[in-house]
Amino acid sequence: KSRIFYHGSLFDYPLRPLNALTGLGVFESIRCMLSYFRAKVFPTRDPKTFEEWVTNQFGHRLYSIFFESYTEKVWGMKCTEISADWAAQRIKGLSLGTAVWKALIPAWFRRGGSTPKSLIESFRYPRLGPGQMWEVAADKVRKAGGKVHLGMDVTALRRDTETGVWTVTATDPSGEEHLYTADHVISSAALAELVDYLQPQPPEAVATAARVLRYRDFVTVALIVKDMDCFDDNWIYIHDPTVKVGRIQNFKSWSPHLVPDPDLNCLGLEFFCFKGDGLWDSKDEDLIRLADEELIQLGLVTPGHVIDGTVIRQPKAYPV
C-alpha cells in the first residue's frame, strides 16, 4: 500500500473518502468539495499548465494539498512551468470523480472497465527486488545464443549509410577498446549524451535540441533502522515543503527477503535534485544525517533507531 503524508497525517492512496474526510477534517473537506464544484462549473478553457489541468480535474484546493508540493519537488520547477499535455499523459483517466467512484463502488460492479494506472492497488514484485528481472533477461539472452557484456562504456555508434550496419565502439574497465557490429541498436542512454555518440551526426537542429535537454537527478539514502513501530507502507509520498525528502520506501514491505535480519528494516529516502547543486554534492555522512533528521521530524521513526546508512546517486534519472 501507499499513503500520502500531509500536515502530519497519512492519507490512503488511492483515495478513500472516509479516510480523507477524517484526515482533512469536515471544514477542510467542505472547502475541497466547493473548490471542486467551482472547477467543474468554471473550468479553465484550454488549460496550458499542470496547475490548470489538475485544478480542472480536482479543484484548486485538492491540487494544492495533494499535487503541488510533491510535483515541484520531483521536477524542480513550478507547476505553472509544466505543460498540461504532460499532466494529461501522466494522470491519464484520473479525476476526483473517478477516484471517488472507485473508492465507493465494489470491484465486482466495476468489472470490465479500465482502471487508471494511478489507481492500481496491487502488482507483482520480485522476491529480491527489480534487479531480478534484468538477471532473467540476461539469462534469456544467453540461452538464445547472445552475449551480455557488463561494465562497458559506449563511446561511438557508427552507421554505414550503404549497408545499414552499425558499429558500436565500447571500452571495458581496463580501458581496452572493443568493436561490435549489429543490424539494430537499442539505446537507453540519455539523449543529450547519445547524440554525441552518433556517426554520422544527425541534423544540427536535432543535435542542438538533444544537447539542451535537462535531466532531474536522484539521490536515495538507504537507512538501516530498528524494526520497531515502523510504518508498513511500500511508499509514503511526502507532501510537506518543510523537508527535502520527496518519497520514502519501506523495502521490507516490498519483500521481507530484502532485509534478512528480522529485527531490522531498510528505509529508502528519495531526494530529487540537479547534479551539481548543494544536495547532490553533499557528503554521504551529511545526507545520512539529513535523512535521519527528516524521518524524526516527520514522526516516522524514533530518535536513536537509525543504525547505519548508505547513499546511491543516480544521474539523469528523469528527463525534464
Buried (B, 14 or more C-beta within 10 A) or exposed (E): BBBBBBEEBBBBBBBBEEBBBEBBEEEBBEBBBEBBEBBBEEBBEEBEBBBBBBBBBBBBBBBBBBBBBBBBBBBBBEBEEBEBEEBBEBBEEBBBEBBBEBBEEEEEEEEEEEBBEBBEEEEEBBEEEEEEEEEEEBEEEEEEEEEEEEEEEBEBBBBEEEEEEBBBBBBEEEEEEEEBEEEEBEEEEBBBBBBBBBEEEEEEEEBEBBEEBEBBBBBBBBBBBBBEEBBEBBBBBBBBEEBBBBBBBBBBBBEEEBBEEEEBBBBBBBBBBBBEEEBBEBEBEEBBBBBBEBBBEBEBBBEEBBEEBEBEBEEBBBEE
